[in-house]
Amino acid sequence: MTRLDDEILMRRVDGELAPDEVARVDAAAEADPAVAARLEALRGTRAVARAAFPMTADARDADLARMIRSAPAKASPLAGLGAMLAEAFAPRRAAIWGGLATAAFVGGLALGPLIGGRHGGLRIENGGMLADAGLVRVLDTGLAADGADADGRAVGLTFRDQDGAWCRTFSAGEAGVAGLACREGGRWAMRVMAPLDGATGEIRTASSETPAAVLNAVDAVIAGETVDAAAEAAARDGGWR
């Protein structure tokens, strides 16, 4: 049976599927506890988001989404922005947005990595790809047991997300930020960044507490459990494939 992705499951939660598709998803959930668990998790994150940010639907939203997805690429300062927004708010990322709604409201969350530039002293390309050589090196080769390097860069948790991609939390002490990055196309893509708790401008250490916004992001996307030291080393040695 074809694996149901989060986009289909979220559309089931939002009541956007045709009756035959509803029956197919519900049958899959009854037959497979893993599908049922994912469906229930998406319902939970949707409920959290709705409770934190009550709103009414606007029929123009669907039209706007279609316009963004169909926006042609043009050589202008905004070239690619439509594609980035469509990707950022794609249904398959709904679990991330829902799980982070409250944290973003509180103010500890930086969503800037979705747009290129420098964020918290780190260089991020358009689309969220990490381009900071020092942090890329640590994410590629570092182990949690290694602790922080000379510039306060360290990795924390390592796990697979619901799409099977490897993800790692990190702290970038000199920049005073922490975050979550996941593998996409052989590179590390930023999912979220937040200031390190109590950052004062001094280089932080690996023992710096991971911000709640980053932990909420982990909860929103993790599949299973974080890996132990042996599995972390094996994933590193396997090139995060």
Secondary structure as UniProt FT lines:
FT   HELIX           6..13
FT   TURN            14..15
FT   HELIX           19..31
FT   HELIX           33..52
FT   HELIX           60..70
FT   TURN            77..80
FT   HELIX           81..88
FT   HELIX           91..93
FT   HELIX           94..106
FT   HELIX           112..114
FT   STRAND          117..119
FT   TURN            120..121
FT   STRAND          122..124
FT   TURN            126..127
FT   STRAND          129..130
FT   HELIX           133..141
FT   HELIX           144..146
FT   TURN            150..151
FT   STRAND          153..161
FT   TURN            162..163
FT   STRAND          166..172
FT   HELIX           173..175
FT   STRAND          177..184
FT   TURN            185..186
FT   STRAND          187..195
FT   TURN            197..198
FT   TURN            206..207
FT   HELIX           212..221
FT   HELIX           229..237
FT   TURN            238..239
//
